[in-house]
Amino acid sequence: MMQQLTSAAQERFGQTGFRVDRQMRQMPTHFHAHARDGEWLTRRWTDPPSRYTGVGGTRITGPELGR
């Protein structure tokens, strides 16, 4: 699973433009990981919330979210 995640992240962010977050949070018996781009943490606090329509798909932000 980690090999596939790394491969997908390299395709999307480049060879070194990401890090893998393997932090277990709310479900301790369920493995969960994210490949995050290098600016993810900064954008988390500065960009508006968004919703992806799929990996590599259109990013929907702001009023388009329908909230």
Secondary structure, 3 states (H helix, E strand, C coil): CHHHHHHHHHHHHCCCCEEEECCCCCCCCCCCCEEEECCHHHHHHHCCCEEECCCCCCEEEHHHHCC
